[in-house]
């Protein structure tokens, strides 16, 4: 993808939309750690708050967070690193950044996460991941297409049935 340089007749390449390979792994690892640690802390605190005895609810919640949140943060870090590594490998192999890279990366990440439960569990989890992330990508493409033309909703079109037009004019102009 290129854009014209106003000072010359040559076209200059656009800056890449993605973070370069070694940096994206560290960025995604940090993001996974933060999301896993934060989400795990909230989940385990609320779960222990509900199940602890009435006089020790807050202490039980804090104890549950200290015991479980680091494990969840580490798990999410590994998942994000696997996703980023497969996504970068797909980008490197194919030479383009498109939704298929993300779908395959998410499927591989889910398969790797379930690999200890056996081949059948890993394959079925990868297939579910591919379908899920495919739906996510389709919805993102639909949202991008809907928001790409802000004047799309204001366009006036030819009325299919002239009698059904509100003002009686068979053709509405732009």
N, C-alpha and C positions, 0 to 999 in steps of 0.2 A: 504494500500500500504506500502510495506516495502522495505528496501534495506539492503544488507548484510553489517555487520560491519567487517572491515578488521581485527580487533584484536580478534574477537571471532567467534564462529560458529552460534551464535544467530542472528536473524534479528531484527533490531530496526525500529520502525515506522517512516515514513517520517513526517516532520513538515506539519501541515495543510496548504493548499493553500489559505484558506480564513481567514479573520480577525475574531476573536471571537465575539460573539453576542453583548455585550454592546458597544464595541468599533466600530463596523461596523456602528451602527446607527449614532453615532456622526460624524464619518468620512464622511458618505454619506450625512448627513445634511449639513456639511460644504461645501462639493463639490457641492451640489445642490444650496446653497446660492451663492457661487462664480460664478457658471455657469449661474444661473438665473440673478444675479446682473450684470454680465459682458454682457451677451447677451441682457438683457433688456436695459441696458444703451446704447449700440451701436444701437439697433433697434430704441428706442424712440428718441435718439439724431438725427439719420439720418432722421427719419420720420418728426420730427419737423423742422429740418434744411430745408427740402424741402417745407414744408407748411407754414413756418413763412414769414412775410413781409421782403422785401429785406434788410432793415436797421437793423433788429432785429433777424436775423437767428441764430446766435450763442447763444444769450440770450434766444431765444425760445427753442433751443435744450437743453440748460442747465436746463431750467425750466421744460421741459418735462421729463428729466432724474430724476430730484429731485421729481417729482410727481409720476412717474410710475415705476421706477426701483426697489424701495423697495418692492412694491407689487409683482412684478414678481419674485424677489429673494425669498420672502416668499412662494410663490406658488411652486416654484421649490424645495425649501427646504422640504415642505410637501410631494411632489411627491417622492422625493428621500428617505425620511424617510419611507413612505408607502412601496415603493419597497423593501427597505432593511429589513423592519420588516417582510413582507410576505416571502421574500427569506430566511431569517433566520428561520422563522417558518417552512417552507417547508423542509429546511435542517435538522432541529431538528426532525420533524415528520418522514421523510423518511430515515434519516441517511446517505444520500449520496448527493454529490454536482454534479448535472448534468444539462443539458439544460432545462429539464422540470421545475425545480425550478424557473429559470429565466423567462420562458414563463408564468407560472402561476402568478408569482409576478408582471410582467408587465401588464398582463390582469387585475389583482386585482387593481393595481395602477390606471389604466385608468378607471375602473369601479367606484372606489371610487372618482375619480376626477369629474366624471359626475353624481354622485348620486343625486345632487340637481335638475337636469333637469328631473328626473323621472326614473322609472325602465327600460323602453324601451331604453332610451338613455344610461343608465349605462351598460346594457347588450350588446347593439350593440357596444358601445365603447370598452368594455372588449373583445369582439370577434375580433374586428379590431386590438386591441392591441396584442392579442394572435397570430393572423396570422402574423402581422408585426414582432413581436419579434421571432416568429418561423422562419421566413425567415432570420432574422439577425443571429440566432443561426446556421441555416443550412449553411449560407455563412461563418460563423466563423469556423465551422467544416471543410468545404471544403478547406478553406485557411490553416488551421492547417494540414490537410492531404496532401495538395500540398507541403507545406514547411517542412513536417516532414522528407522526404527523399531527401536530397540535390543532391544525385547521381542518382535519379530516371530518370532525363532527359538524363543522359549519358549512360544509359543501352542500349545495343544493343539487339534487339529481332530477332526472326526468321522471315524472310521475307515471307509473305503469298503467294506471287506469285514469284517464282524464276526468271522469266523473267523480272520482274519489279525492281529487285535489281540493284543498280547503278553499282556495280562492278562484277555482274554476279554470285556471290557466293550465293547459296541458303540459307545458314545458317551463320548468323553473330555471332561471339562469344562474350562473355562478356569480 
